[in-house]
């Protein structure tokens, strides 16, 4: 995973990955979250009704999240194609057109693809792409990936977010956890490869960064 992070170019310009995906992920935080470029809209999860017109400011972003989204969608497609090939494989084996060893190899590839999809999906769905905080500093908005590799926003009360100073994670680690006192969900962000956009608001949620060194 560390090698993959180093291999992903940390490009900031919109031309590098295409304008639609750039605007899809990296809105300024002042725009209406319902405005999306392209055919797909984000799935909003756990959004409080009172936050419908709330304005959010971006405090952290991880540029490589777009590449992880591509990888996630590619893995889903690859796994689907592998699994779909199983029924024809059984048919060809029954007709004597495929050997038993070839059928076992096909089944092994399909099983391995499913296991890898489950593992990658578990991690990618918890990898933070962008963090926002509302103007009053009470709601944290976490932009991450869905199982299908598209964006999803999850809203958490800042009071329920555990400061990094209270965890055992260190900022120099590849990933640090965003945990909640309620234990609802855990996310992962990388301070080594991500960028803190608004240091002051970030510290209001996660604690003083100087104490994390």
Backbone as a ProteinNet text record, in pm:
[ID]
protein_1_A
[PRIMARY]
XXXXXXXXXXXXXXXXXXXXXXXXXXXXXXXXXXXXXXXXXXXXXXXXXXXXXXXXXXXXXXXXXXXXXXXXXXXXXXXXXXXXXXXXXXXXXXXXXXXXXXXXXXXXXXXXXXXXXXXXXXXXXXXXXXXXXXXXXXXXXXXXXXXXXXXXXXXXXXXXXXXXXXXXXXXXXXXXXXXXXXXXXXXXXXXXXXXXXXXXXXXXXXXXXXXXX
[TERTIARY]
82.7	0	85.3	198.5	288.7	349	383.1	438.5	336.9	209.5	104.2	86.8	96.2	85.6	199.1	320.7	433.1	423.9	358.2	349	245.6	147	41.2	94.2	93.6	143	51.2	106.4	27.4	5.5	-75.3	-100.5	-211.9	-195	-293.8	-379.1	-327.5	-400.1	-517	-625.1	-743.4	-722.5	-622.3	-603.4	-545.5	-483.5	-413.7	-509.2	-619.8	-713	-844.4	-860.8	-987.7	-1069.7	-1126.3	-1200	-1317.4	-1400.8	-1517.8	-1481.7	-1383.5	-1348.7	-1280.4	-1205.8	-1140.9	-1246.3	-1347.3	-1451.2	-1538.5	-1551.4	-1633	-1574.6	-1440.1	-1377.1	-1334.3	-1281.5	-1218.4	-1298.4	-1420.7	-1495.2	-1442.8	-1464.1	-1401.2	-1460.9	-1576.6	-1642.8	-1747.6	-1742.6	-1841.9	-1956.6	-1935	-2037.7	-2145.7	-2257.9	-2366.9	-2324.2	-2326.3	-2281.8	-2369.4	-2484.1	-2569.4	-2527.1	-2432.3	-2385.6	-2273	-2291.4	-2188.9	-2171.3	-2048	-2019.3	-2019.5	-2084.6	-2090	-2226	-2236.1	-2365	-2398.2	-2298.6	-2323.9	-2320.5	-2407.1	-2410.8	-2363.7	-2309.1	-2260.9	-2374.8	-2349.4	-2445.1	-2419.3	-2517.9	-2501.8	-2547.2	-2462.1	-2489.7	-2487.2	-2585.6	-2593.1	-2591.9	-2660.5	-2665.5	-2777.7	-2745.4	-2849.4	-2941.5	-3071.9	-3163.6	-3135	-3086.6	-3061.6	-2940.7	-2860.3	-2739.2	-2761.8	-2888.1	-2919.7	-2855	-2857.3	-2802.1	-2671.2	-2607.9	-2483.4	-2369.4	-2279.5	-2162.1	-2042.3	-1964.3	-1849.3	-1720.4	-1614.3	-1483	-1390.5	-1316.4	-1223	-1104	-1068.1	-953.4	-842.4	-875.3	-775.8	-818.3	-717.2	-749.2	-633.7	-669.7	-575	-593.5	-502.6	-520.4	-531.7	-460.9	-457.3	-587.7	-686.3	-812.5	-880.8	-858.7	-917.4	-861.9	-729.4	-667.9	-720.2	-739.7	-794.2	-937.8	-1011.6	-1146.3	-1143.4	-1049.3	-1032.5	-996.9	-902.6	-858.8	-975.2	-1057.1	-1170.6	-1271.5	-1302.9	-1398.6	-1340.6	-1210.3	-1146.1	-1148	-1126.7	-1127.5	-1266.1	-1369.5	-1506.8	-1535.8	-1496	-1519.9	-1441.5	-1315.6	-1232.8	-1288.7	-1335.7	-1393.4	-1522.6	-1604.5	-1730.2	-1703.5	-1607.1	-1574.7	-1522	-1441.6	-1385.9	-1495.4	-1588.1	-1695.6	-1792.1	-1820.2	-1911.2	-1854.5	-1721.6	-1659.1	-1673	-1714.6	-1726.2	-1833.3	-1957.8	-2058.8	-2017.8	-1964.7	-1916.9	-1805.4	-1721.6	-1614.2	-1668.4	-1772.2	-1833.6	-1898	-1957.6	-2020.7	-1915.6	-1807.6	-1701.6	-1639.5	-1628.5	-1574.6	-1668.5	-1800	-1896.5	-1898.2	-1858.9	-1856.5	-1719.7	-1628.2	-1495.3	-1406.6	-1445.3	-1366	-1263.5	-1269.4	-1176.7	-1134.3	-1007.4	-957	-996.2	-987.4	-1021.3	-923.6	-796.3	-696.5	-725.3	-767.8	-801.4	-923.1	-1020.6	-1138.5	-1101.8	-1013.3	-968.8	-893.4	-812	-738.4	-834.5	-937.6	-1036.7	-1110.4	-1146.8	-1214.4	-1124.2	-996.3	-902.7	-884.6	-876.6	-863.6	-986.8	-1104.2	-1228	-1234.7	-1197.8	-1199.6	-1101.3	-980.9	-880.6	-927	-991.1	-1041.4	-1148.5	-1235.3	-1338.8	-1278.7	-1179	-1113.9	-1045.2	-973.9	-905	-1003.9	-1117.1	-1218.2	-1272.7	-1298.6	-1350	-1247.9	-1120.8	-1017.2	-998.2	-988	-967.1	-1087.2	-1207.6	-1326.9	-1334.7	-1298	-1300	-1209.6	-1091.4	-997.1	-1038.1	-1070.9	-1101.5	-1223.5	-1322.2	-1442.5	-1415.6	-1299.7	-1263.8	-1148.8	-1098.6	-989	-1044.5	-995.1	-1046.4	-988.7	-1076.2	-1032.8	-1028.1	-1135	-1143.9	-1214.8	-1171.4	-1237.5	-1287.7	-1410.4	-1470.2	-1518.8	-1521.4	-1580.2	-1674.2	-1792.4	-1885.4	-1835.7	-1895.9	-1847.6	-1855.4	-1952	-1964.2	-1872	-1806	-1711.5	-1774.8	-1898.4	-1969.6	-1988.6	-1973.6	-1997.2	-1874.5	-1828.5	-1719.8	-1779.5	-1745.3	-1792.1	-1674.7	-1689.8	-1583.6	-1621.6	-1540.8	-1561.9	-1473.9	-1536.2	-1463.2	-1527	-1488.1	-1536.4	-1644	-1729.5	-1826.7	-1766.3	-1841.4	-1797	-1767.7	-1844.2	-1830.9	-1725.4	-1658.7	-1552.1	-1595.8	-1721	-1770.4	-1767.2	-1785.2	-1775	-1898.2	-1873.5	-1979.8	-1938.5	-2032.7	-2007.5	-2073	-1997.4	-2048.8	-2031.8	-2135	-2134.3	-2121.4	-2028	-2003.8	-2002.5	-2064.3	-2050.6	-1905.9	-1853.7	-1715.7	-1696.3	-1798.6	-1788	-1769.9	-1809	-1797.3	-1666.5	-1590.8	-1465.1	-1352.2	-1277.7	-1168.1	-1045.5	-990.8	-868.9	-754.1	-667.7	-554.1	-460.1	-462.5	-376.7	-421.6	-543.6	-594.1	-580.7	-526.2	-508.3	-360.9	-335.1	-198	-128.6	-201.6	-142.9	-47.3	54.3	150.2	137.5	156.4	139.1	237	353.4	449.6	414.1	312.9	265.3	203.3	200.2	141.3	-5.3	-79.8	-220.3	-248	-332.5	-382.4	-533.6	-590.9	-734.4	-814.6	-929	-1028.4	-1132.6	-1134	-1223.4	-1330.1	-1441.3	-1550.3	-1568.7	-1603.7	-1628.7	-1743	-1840.1	-1953.7	-1916.4	-1800.4	-1755.1	-1831.4	-1900.9	-1983.8	-1900.8	-1798.6	-1721.6	-1580.7	-1484.7	-1345.5	-1299.1	-1233.3	-1177.3	-1025.3	-959.8	-814.3	-772.5	-678	-620.7	-469.8	-402.2	-257.1	-207.4	-139.3	-80.6	51	109.4	234.9	213.2	102.8	76.9	-39.4	-119.3	-228	-180.7	-270.6	-235	-340.3	-295.7	-385.1	-404	-526.8	-556.5	-578	-654.2	-683.5	-633.7	-514.1	-450.3	-528.1	-579.6	-649.5	-775.6	-858	-980.7	-949.2	-842.5	-803.6	-769	-695.6	-655.8	-774.6	-877.8	-996.8	-1067.3	-1052.3	-1117.1	-1023.8	-897.4	-807.5	-698.3	-695.9	-596.4	-477	-391.3	-273.3	-172.1	-131.1	-40.6	97.2	138.6	269.8	280.6	169.2	170.3	173.7	155.5	154.7	292.9	391.3	524	598.5
-121.1	0	124.8	121.5	237.1	259	148.6	161.6	220.6	183.8	239.1	387.2	429.5	571.3	650.3	594.3	665.9	668.3	566.2	559	652.9	693.6	782.3	923.8	989.5	1127.3	1219.9	1306.7	1400.9	1527.4	1514.3	1625.5	1711.6	1842.3	1935	1996.4	1994.5	2060.9	1979	2042.3	1969.8	1897.5	1942.1	1879.5	1740.5	1710.7	1584.2	1465.9	1476.4	1363.9	1389.8	1506.6	1537	1629.4	1730.5	1832.6	1779.2	1687.2	1642.5	1578.2	1485.3	1418.6	1512.8	1609.4	1704.9	1786.6	1832.4	1912.2	1825.8	1697.4	1607.8	1590.8	1578.8	1553.9	1681.1	1777.7	1889.5	2017.9	2017.1	2141.1	2219.7	2347.9	2433.9	2418.9	2357.9	2347.6	2455.3	2557.9	2663.9	2637.2	2544.1	2515.5	2427	2424.7	2337.4	2193.5	2109.4	1970.3	1891.3	1944.6	1874.1	1898.9	1995.5	2023.1	1928.6	1846.7	1750.7	1752.4	1731.7	1724.7	1579.5	1546.5	1408.6	1347.9	1217.9	1149.7	1099	1087.8	1029.1	1135.1	1121.2	1211	1136	1206.5	1137.2	1087	980.7	929.8	997.9	1067.9	1136.1	1044.1	1024.4	928.9	1000.5	971.3	1025.6	1178.2	1237.9	1383.4	1434.3	1515.9	1570.2	1662.5	1654.6	1741.4	1889.1	1926.7	2067.1	2120.6	2032.2	2075.4	2091.8	2098.7	2106.1	2227.4	2342.1	2464.4	2505.8	2412.6	2443.3	2459.1	2554.4	2575.1	2508.1	2437.4	2363.3	2417.3	2413.8	2455.9	2333.8	2321.3	2210.4	2230.5	2124.6	2133.4	2035.1	1932.2	1830.8	1766.7	1731.8	1657.7	1565.6	1456.2	1354.1	1338.2	1395.4	1401.2	1263.8	1165.8	1034.3	957.2	1012	940.4	914.6	1002	980.1	853.6	833.7	713	588.5	596	482.6	453.4	556.4	535.2	458.7	495.7	421.7	275.5	253.9	117.8	36.8	98.5	28.9	-13.2	76.3	42.9	-63.4	-52.9	-152.2	-289.5	-292.8	-420.7	-482.2	-401.5	-453.6	-513.4	-443.2	-493.2	-621.9	-626.2	-745.1	-865.9	-843.4	-953.2	-1002.8	-909.9	-949.1	-1034.8	-994.5	-1071.8	-1210.2	-1218.5	-1347.4	-1441.8	-1388.3	-1471.8	-1513.6	-1422.3	-1454.7	-1566.3	-1577.5	-1681.7	-1821	-1833	-1964.4	-2053.6	-2006.3	-2094.4	-2149.3	-2064.3	-2123.4	-2225.1	-2200.3	-2295.4	-2431.6	-2433.5	-2560.4	-2629.2	-2549.1	-2606.8	-2668.7	-2595.2	-2648.4	-2774.5	-2776.2	-2897.1	-3015.7	-2991.3	-3099.2	-3151.1	-3064.6	-3105.2	-3158.5	-3166.2	-3216.3	-3118.1	-2989.3	-2887.5	-2821.9	-2853.5	-2795.3	-2903.9	-2903.3	-3003	-2964.2	-3062	-3036.1	-2936.6	-2948.6	-2856.1	-2711.6	-2695.3	-2561.1	-2506.2	-2593.3	-2549.8	-2509	-2586.6	-2552.1	-2419.4	-2398.2	-2272.1	-2154.7	-2172.4	-2066.7	-2037.6	-2144.7	-2125.5	-2058.3	-2095	-2031.6	-1883.6	-1848.9	-1707.2	-1628.7	-1687.8	-1619.9	-1603.2	-1706.6	-1696.6	-1593.1	-1592.3	-1494	-1351.9	-1334.2	-1201.7	-1153.8	-1245	-1207.2	-1167.5	-1243.4	-1211.4	-1076.3	-1051.1	-923.3	-808.7	-832.7	-727.8	-691.2	-792.2	-765.9	-687.7	-725.9	-657.4	-513.8	-495.3	-361.4	-272.1	-327.8	-249.1	-206.6	-296	-262.3	-142.7	-141.4	-31.9	94.5	82	199.8	274.5	200.6	266.5	346.5	326	398.5	496.8	503.6	595	734.9	833.7	970.2	1040.3	1098.5	1179.2	1326.6	1376.4	1517.1	1525.6	1619.5	1651	1794.2	1813.4	1946	1967.2	2091.9	2129.9	2246.6	2242.9	2353.5	2478.7	2591.9	2721	2730.3	2664.6	2668.5	2567.9	2481.7	2385.7	2271.6	2236	2130	2001.5	2008.1	1892.5	1868.3	1744	1702	1623	1664.3	1593.4	1517.5	1386.4	1299.7	1250	1284.4	1236.2	1113.3	1001.4	876.1	801.6	677.6	600.3	501.3	467.7	361.2	229.6	123	-7.4	-2.5	79	87.7	188.4	254.2	347.1	489.6	521	657.8	729.2	857.6	938	922.2	924	925.9	1018.7	1095.6	1186.2	1131.9	1127.9	1087.8	1203.6	1232.2	1345	1294.4	1353.4	1313.3	1437.8	1433.6	1545	1555.6	1676.4	1696.2	1650.8	1668.8	1627.2	1477.1	1400.7	1255.3	1206	1297.2	1259.8	1261.5	1153.5	1143.3	1217.8	1315	1383.9	1286.1	1317.2	1229.4	1221.8	1326	1326.7	1223.5	1170.8	1071.4	929.2	915.3	782.3	742.6	618	567.5	588.4	640.7	662.2	781.5	774.3	882.4	944.2	1075.4	1140.1	1091.3	1039.4	989.2	850.1	786.1	658.1	678.8	571.2	582.4	622.6	563.1	597.6	618.6	715.9	736.9	723.9	682.9	654.8	774.7	793.5	887.9	803.2	811	728.2	814.9	750.9	818.1	755.5	840.3	788.9	688	709.9	618.4	486.8	484	362.5	328.6	427	398.5	355.9	433.4	404.6	460.4	392.5	434.9	464.2	578.2	615.8	624.3	625.3	633.6	751.9	830	936.8	931.8	984.9	985.8	1129.3	1161.4	1294.8	1304.1	1190.3	1190.3	1222.5	1174.3	1193.6	1288.3	1319	1414.6	1555.6	1652	1791.8	1856.9	1919.5	1996.4	2133.7	2163.9	2290.4	2402.2	2373.4	2473.3	2416.6	2456.3	2400.1	2433.3	2555.1	2597.2	2515.3	2499.7	2421.4	2273.3	2226	2087	2061	2153.8	2135.6	2148.3	2223.6	2233	2098.7	2015.6	1884	1776.1	1776	1664.9	1696.8	1816.9	1850.5	1923.4	1974.1	2049.9	1958.6	1995.1	1909.7	1901.9	2007.3	2005	1892.7	1855.8	1749.2	1611.7	1609	1481	1442.4	1531.9	1504.8	1410.9
0	0	0	73.4	75.1	-62.3	-133.4	-268.1	-363.8	-348.5	-432.5	-408.6	-283.7	-252.8	-316.1	-312.2	-371.1	-522.1	-580.4	-725.5	-781.7	-701.5	-749.2	-754.5	-869.4	-877.1	-801.9	-721.9	-642.8	-724.8	-827.1	-918.1	-863.1	-874.6	-822.3	-932.6	-1056.1	-1163.8	-1211	-1254.3	-1300.3	-1430.3	-1511.2	-1641	-1629.9	-1517	-1502.3	-1503	-1436.6	-1423.1	-1494.1	-1549.2	-1614.5	-1528.8	-1592.4	-1520.2	-1439.8	-1496.6	-1419.1	-1287.5	-1287.9	-1163	-1066.7	-1120.2	-1030.6	-955.7	-1028.7	-963.6	-874.7	-910.7	-829.1	-690.4	-682.2	-553.3	-483.7	-558.5	-491.6	-508.4	-458.1	-449.8	-330	-331.2	-231.4	-93.5	-84.5	45	61.6	-24.3	-18.6	-114.3	-209.3	-306.1	-246.8	-314.5	-272.8	-293	-188.4	-204.5	-299.1	-340.2	-434	-579.5	-601.1	-734.4	-767.7	-867.7	-904.1	-1054.6	-1098.9	-1240.8	-1282.9	-1394.9	-1439.7	-1413.5	-1438	-1430.3	-1291.4	-1205.2	-1074.6	-966.8	-870.2	-755.6	-633	-534	-415	-329.7	-260.5	-164.2	-30.9	22.1	148.8	260.7	357.1	464.1	597.5	679	813.6	812.7	719	713.5	801.6	901.4	987.6	908.2	927.8	854.3	876.7	994.1	1024.6	950.6	885.5	816.8	667.2	625.7	483.7	418	484.9	427.9	494.6	564.7	634.9	534.4	559.9	476.5	542.3	460.5	510.2	448.1	526.7	481.9	475.7	366.3	351.8	445.5	518	609.4	572.4	494.8	457.4	326.1	244.4	123	85.5	23.3	-20.6	-171	-250	-394.4	-459.7	-405.9	-469.7	-455.4	-385.1	-367	-500.5	-598.4	-730.9	-794.1	-779.2	-834.5	-763.6	-632.1	-557.7	-602.3	-638.9	-691.6	-822.2	-911.6	-1036.6	-1009.2	-916.5	-884	-828.6	-743.7	-684.4	-791	-883.3	-989.3	-1082.5	-1109.8	-1195.6	-1130.2	-997.6	-926.4	-926.3	-909.8	-915	-1051.8	-1158.5	-1293.8	-1319.4	-1274.1	-1295	-1220.7	-1098.6	-1020.2	-1083.7	-1132.2	-1196.5	-1320.3	-1401.3	-1521.7	-1485.8	-1379.4	-1338.1	-1289.5	-1208.9	-1155.7	-1266.6	-1360.9	-1471.3	-1558.5	-1560.7	-1643.4	-1583.7	-1457.5	-1394.9	-1458.4	-1477.8	-1538.8	-1675.2	-1767.7	-1893.5	-1871.7	-1769.2	-1740.3	-1699.8	-1616.3	-1576.9	-1698.1	-1785	-1904.4	-1996	-2018.2	-2104.2	-2044.7	-1911.7	-1847.5	-1865.9	-1854.8	-1872.6	-2015.6	-2109.3	-2250.2	-2292.6	-2198.5	-2229.5	-2300.7	-2300.6	-2369	-2276.8	-2147	-2050.1	-1952.4	-1917.7	-1823.7	-1680.6	-1589.9	-1449.7	-1387.1	-1424	-1370.3	-1413.1	-1536.7	-1585.4	-1512.1	-1485.4	-1411.7	-1269.1	-1205.2	-1070	-1070	-1173.6	-1184	-1199	-1281.9	-1299.9	-1169.6	-1097.3	-969.5	-866.9	-866.3	-774.2	-802.5	-929.6	-966.9	-924.1	-945.4	-906.2	-755	-680.2	-534.6	-482.8	-539.8	-498.9	-531.1	-647	-685.1	-587.1	-542.2	-445.8	-311.6	-265.8	-138.5	-145.8	-254.9	-271.3	-282	-347.9	-358.5	-221.1	-137.8	-3.3	79.4	70	148.2	100.6	-30.1	-84.6	-57.5	-70.8	-45.6	100	191.1	334	362.2	300.4	323.9	249.7	120.6	40	91.7	145.8	196.4	323.5	384	506.5	485.3	363.4	333.7	307.5	380.5	371.9	250	169.4	56.3	90.9	154.4	193.4	327.8	409.8	536.1	531.3	576.3	586.7	730.2	770.3	898.7	872.7	935.5	915.2	987.2	953.5	1004.4	1156.2	1215	1360.8	1429.5	1351	1407.3	1483.8	1450.1	1523.1	1442.9	1310.2	1224.7	1136.9	1134.7	1046.9	930.7	809.6	690.4	630.3	617.4	567.7	428.3	329.2	192.5	171.4	139.8	119.5	4.2	-18.1	-131.7	-90.7	-186	-167.9	-216.3	-203.3	-252.7	-402.3	-476.6	-621.4	-664.4	-569.4	-604.2	-627	-591.2	-606.6	-471.3	-475.6	-354	-264.6	-135.4	-34.8	78.8	129	240.5	366.9	474.3	604.5	700.7	778.9	871.4	1014.8	1088.9	1227.4	1316.3	1433.1	1528.1	1574.8	1573.8	1617.1	1761.3	1844.2	1984.2	1998.1	1895.4	1900.7	1840	1776.6	1712.2	1814.9	1823.4	1918.6	1865.5	1939.2	1894.3	1875.5	1780	1754.4	1873.8	1956.8	2075.1	2178	2164.5	2258.1	2204.6	2085.7	2027	2032.9	1998.9	1999.3	1865.6	1766.7	1634.7	1635.7	1551.3	1538	1399.1	1384.6	1254	1149.2	1190.3	1093.9	1043.1	1103	1051.4	913.9	835.4	701.8	709.1	802.2	821.3	969.6	997.8	1133.5	1129.3	1240.1	1244.2	1293.8	1231.9	1282.8	1354.6	1486.3	1566	1632.9	1664	1732.9	1870.3	1965.3	2100	2099.2	2011.6	2002.9	1935.4	1870	1803.5	1677.6	1619	1502.5	1382.4	1348.6	1228.8	1243.1	1183.1	1185.6	1044	1026.3	896.6	909.2	793.5	789.7	703.6	752.5	671.6	683.2	583.6	582.7	588.7	696	709.3	633	599.7	524.6	377.8	321.4	178.7	151.7	252.8	237.3	269.8	256.6	281.2	369.5	476.7	563.3	501.9	461.5	393.6	494.5	598.1	702.3	834.8	874.1	992.7	1120.1	1128.5	1249.9	1272.9	1169.7	1184.1	1206.2	1142.9	1162	1307.9	1368.9	1508.1	1602.7	1564	1648.2	1662.1	1561.2	1563.5	1619.1	1575.7	1604.9	1706.1	1758.9	1859.6	1801.4	1889.2	1849.2	1782	1662.7	1585.4	1650.2	1720.1	1783.1	1886.4	1946.7	2046.8	1981.5	1848.6	1779.2	1730.7	1740.7	1688.9	1783.4
[MASK]
+++++++++++++++++++++++++++++++++++++++++++++++++++++++++++++++++++++++++++++++++++++++++++++++++++++++++++++++++++++++++++++++++++++++++++++++++++++++++++++++++++++++++++++++++++++++++++++++++++++++++++++++++++++

